[in-house]
């Protein structure tokens, strides 16, 4: 892969970690272990059975807890301290031919993970405020599908995966902004 492809791959993996860190690590490790992709040297640790098993168990725990309104928001707040560093390491490990993590790659990965994590957290906070519980399940399942779909695409077409994922996040951000404005407008027009 060229440096440009590795850059797109690293930033996409970091962005995915901002939404689902455990699922991203599990997907990378599984793809490497099954021989679907040749992982960069610094990412090959994801193929380790302990890393793969731990990420798999944590993926299942997150899958369940993320469907419960309120619990998912609390989990998102706690996961801020995990998702951003995981994104930073994934980006830097992807761009590291010799296993040494570069500072600029760590910063870029952290920024991508933070951006997607904040978008996800804001979206879920608004969704949790909606009256019906179905919207929480729909949002959570949509996030799961987006991460798995992007992981399936990222190794074959990293630029396409990056563009599609960032476009999806942009649409999600625009939707959150529109919903917030609508709610605030309705609150202002209600008689006191």
PALUM-23549 format. One record per residue (C-alpha): residue in three letters; x negated, y negated, z; residue number from 1. Coordinates in nm, 4 decimals. Each point is the difference from the previous one (the first is absolute). Layout:
N
   type         c1         c2         c3   seq
    ALA          X          Y          Z   NUM
...
# end
This chain:
192
   type         c1         c2         c3   seq
    UNK     0.0000     0.0000     0.0000     1
    UNK    -0.1109    -0.3533    -0.0678     2
    UNK    -0.0376    -0.2608     0.2736     3
    UNK     0.3227    -0.1620    -0.1164     4
    UNK     0.1904     0.3285     0.0372     5
    UNK    -0.1548     0.0609     0.3414     6
    UNK     0.0995    -0.3530     0.1037     7
    UNK     0.3620     0.0587    -0.1047     8
    UNK    -0.0019     0.3376     0.1740     9
    UNK    -0.1449    -0.1429     0.3227    10
    UNK     0.2364    -0.2980     0.0177    11
    UNK     0.3005     0.2206    -0.0794    12
    UNK    -0.0936     0.2499     0.2713    13
    UNK    -0.0470    -0.2867     0.2459    14
    UNK     0.3397    -0.1457    -0.0937    15
    UNK     0.1619     0.3414     0.0446    16
    UNK    -0.1614     0.0335     0.3428    17
    UNK     0.1742    -0.3227     0.0971    18
    UNK     0.3311     0.1793    -0.0515    19
    UNK    -0.0812     0.3605     0.0973    20
    UNK    -0.3568     0.0542     0.1229    21
    UNK     0.0373     0.3636     0.1060    22
    UNK     0.1783     0.1027    -0.3201    23
    UNK    -0.2646    -0.1754    -0.2090    24
    UNK    -0.2879     0.1776     0.1766    25
    UNK     0.1859     0.3316    -0.0166    26
    UNK     0.0702    -0.0442    -0.3728    27
    UNK    -0.3615    -0.0886    -0.0766    28
    UNK    -0.1300     0.2956     0.2004    29
    UNK     0.2448     0.2434    -0.1541    30
    UNK    -0.0771    -0.1188    -0.3541    31
    UNK    -0.3716     0.0426     0.0647    32
    UNK     0.0354     0.3379     0.1720    33
    UNK     0.2133     0.1452    -0.2799    34
    UNK    -0.2445    -0.1274    -0.2612    35
    UNK     0.2463    -0.2370    -0.1652    36
    UNK    -0.2545    -0.2823     0.0253    37
    UNK    -0.3680    -0.0405     0.0740    38
    UNK    -0.0082    -0.2298     0.3007    39
    UNK    -0.2791    -0.2531     0.0432    40
    UNK    -0.2611     0.1182     0.2509    41
    UNK     0.1204    -0.2208     0.2844    42
    UNK     0.3622     0.1174    -0.0432    43
    UNK    -0.0805     0.3706     0.0057    44
    UNK     0.0427     0.0029     0.3776    45
    UNK     0.3773    -0.0111    -0.0677    46
    UNK    -0.0308     0.3596    -0.1286    47
    UNK    -0.1207     0.1200     0.3405    48
    UNK     0.2602     0.2404     0.1466    49
    UNK     0.0098    -0.1949     0.3279    50
    UNK     0.0555    -0.3323    -0.1741    51
    UNK     0.2549     0.1537    -0.2365    52
    UNK     0.1846     0.1779     0.2835    53
    UNK     0.0061    -0.3059     0.2245    54
    UNK     0.1164    -0.2256    -0.2831    55
    UNK     0.2676     0.2552    -0.0929    56
    UNK     0.1390     0.0232     0.3539    57
    UNK    -0.0048    -0.3794     0.0403    58
    UNK     0.1737    -0.0352    -0.3387    59
    UNK     0.2838     0.2212     0.1243    60
    UNK     0.0264    -0.1941     0.3272    61
    UNK     0.0073    -0.3302    -0.1880    62
    UNK     0.2547     0.1387    -0.2476    63
    UNK     0.2431     0.0728     0.2850    64
    UNK    -0.0617    -0.3075     0.2161    65
    UNK     0.0168    -0.2323    -0.2984    66
    UNK     0.3636     0.0949    -0.0586    67
    UNK     0.1141    -0.1228     0.3449    68
    UNK     0.0992    -0.3695     0.0131    69
    UNK    -0.1997    -0.1899     0.2608    70
    UNK    -0.2486     0.2828     0.0474    71
    UNK    -0.1309    -0.0631    -0.3508    72
    UNK    -0.0611    -0.3683     0.0750    73
    UNK    -0.1806     0.0827     0.3241    74
    UNK    -0.2071     0.2554    -0.1881    75
    UNK    -0.0830    -0.2562    -0.2704    76
    UNK    -0.1267    -0.2441     0.2615    77
    UNK    -0.2194     0.2659     0.1601    78
    UNK    -0.1233     0.1221    -0.3383    79
    UNK    -0.1299    -0.3452    -0.0930    80
    UNK    -0.3200     0.0880     0.1849    81
    UNK    -0.0327     0.3202    -0.2048    82
    UNK     0.1270    -0.0703    -0.3508    83
    UNK    -0.2266    -0.2972    -0.0691    84
    UNK    -0.3276     0.1757     0.0979    85
    UNK     0.1048     0.3152    -0.1868    86
    UNK     0.0659    -0.2083    -0.3109    87
    UNK    -0.3355    -0.1716     0.0388    88
    UNK    -0.1853     0.3313     0.0305    89
    UNK     0.1876     0.1591    -0.2922    90
    UNK    -0.0873    -0.2893    -0.2309    91
    UNK    -0.3630    -0.0134     0.1111    92
    UNK    -0.0408     0.3788    -0.0152    93
    UNK     0.1389     0.0050    -0.3531    94
    UNK    -0.2469    -0.2666    -0.1115    95
    UNK    -0.2990     0.1501     0.1799    96
    UNK    -0.2130     0.2232    -0.2212    97
    UNK    -0.2455     0.0770     0.2794    98
    UNK     0.2380     0.0202     0.2976    99
    UNK    -0.0886    -0.3416     0.1423   100
    UNK     0.3029    -0.2234     0.0453   101
    UNK    -0.0472    -0.3483    -0.1483   102
    UNK     0.1296    -0.3039     0.1858   103
    UNK     0.1787    -0.1546    -0.2979   104
    UNK     0.1785     0.3297    -0.0719   105
    UNK     0.1023     0.0312     0.3649   106
    UNK     0.1394    -0.3547    -0.0075   107
    UNK     0.1870     0.0574    -0.3265   108
    UNK     0.1492     0.3247     0.1258   109
    UNK     0.0996    -0.1583     0.3305   110
    UNK     0.1685    -0.2857    -0.1860   111
    UNK     0.1947     0.2355    -0.2267   112
    UNK     0.1090     0.2172     0.2923   113
    UNK     0.0970    -0.3021     0.2091   114
    UNK     0.2057    -0.1489    -0.2834   115
    UNK     0.2003     0.3168    -0.0596   116
    UNK     0.0323     0.0709     0.3721   117
    UNK     0.1390    -0.3474     0.0730   118
    UNK     0.2430     0.0277    -0.2924   119
    UNK     0.1166     0.3403     0.1240   120
    UNK     0.0345    -0.1200     0.3588   121
    UNK     0.1962    -0.3123    -0.0967   122
    UNK     0.2270     0.1999    -0.2271   123
    UNK     0.0718     0.2596     0.2645   124
    UNK     0.0717    -0.2656     0.2633   125
    UNK     0.2664    -0.1477    -0.2274   126
    UNK     0.1375     0.3414    -0.0942   127
    UNK     0.0281     0.0959     0.3668   128
    UNK     0.2145    -0.3074     0.0563   129
    UNK     0.2557     0.1194    -0.2531   130
    UNK     0.3100     0.1617     0.1475   131
    UNK    -0.0077     0.3402    -0.1654   132
    UNK    -0.2622     0.2679     0.0820   133
    UNK    -0.0141     0.1325    -0.3575   134
    UNK    -0.2151    -0.2941    -0.1140   135
    UNK    -0.2798     0.1004     0.2387   136
    UNK    -0.0087     0.3537    -0.1405   137
    UNK     0.0073    -0.1352    -0.3544   138
    UNK    -0.2865    -0.2436     0.0632   139
    UNK    -0.2120     0.2639     0.1716   140
    UNK     0.0623     0.2615    -0.2674   141
    UNK    -0.0740    -0.2594    -0.2688   142
    UNK    -0.3360    -0.0701     0.1639   143
    UNK    -0.0777     0.3733     0.0128   144
    UNK     0.0880     0.0431    -0.3677   145
    UNK    -0.1993    -0.3103    -0.1027   146
    UNK    -0.3128     0.1230     0.1802   147
    UNK     0.0230     0.3582    -0.1316   148
    UNK     0.0750    -0.1220    -0.3532   149
    UNK    -0.2863    -0.2469     0.0030   150
    UNK    -0.2371     0.2641     0.1380   151
    UNK     0.0994     0.2314    -0.2836   152
    UNK    -0.0766    -0.2740    -0.2529   153
    UNK    -0.3032    -0.1700     0.1545   154
    UNK    -0.2684     0.2547    -0.0858   155
    UNK     0.1000     0.0326    -0.3656   156
    UNK     0.0894    -0.3649    -0.0655   157
    UNK    -0.1285    -0.2224     0.2831   158
    UNK     0.0726    -0.3322    -0.1741   159
    UNK     0.3560     0.0991    -0.0840   160
    UNK     0.0533     0.1245     0.3556   161
    UNK    -0.1364    -0.3248     0.1440   162
    UNK     0.2151    -0.2196    -0.2237   163
    UNK     0.3169     0.2033     0.0610   164
    UNK    -0.0525     0.0154     0.3749   165
    UNK    -0.0768    -0.3717     0.0298   166
    UNK     0.3027    -0.0813    -0.2177   167
    UNK     0.2170     0.2128     0.2271   168
    UNK    -0.1410    -0.1756     0.3073   169
    UNK     0.0599    -0.3380    -0.1661   170
    UNK     0.3627     0.0897    -0.0692   171
    UNK     0.0377     0.1210     0.3556   172
    UNK    -0.1471    -0.3239     0.1317   173
    UNK     0.2357    -0.2044    -0.2195   174
    UNK     0.2945     0.2048     0.1263   175
    UNK    -0.1042    -0.0580     0.3620   176
    UNK    -0.0342    -0.3728    -0.0637   177
    UNK     0.3431    -0.0139    -0.1643   178
    UNK     0.1626     0.2019     0.2812   179
    UNK    -0.1581    -0.2194     0.2674   180
    UNK     0.1214    -0.3177    -0.1735   181
    UNK     0.3501     0.1445    -0.0377   182
    UNK     0.0199     0.0992     0.3665   183
    UNK    -0.1317    -0.3370     0.1166   184
    UNK     0.2461    -0.1837    -0.2231   185
    UNK     0.2918     0.2031     0.1393   186
    UNK    -0.1142    -0.0618     0.3562   187
    UNK    -0.0141    -0.3761    -0.0622   188
    UNK     0.3499    -0.0132    -0.1505   189
    UNK     0.1688     0.1934     0.2810   190
    UNK     0.1922    -0.2186     0.2451   191
    UNK    -0.1404    -0.0105     0.3523   192
# end
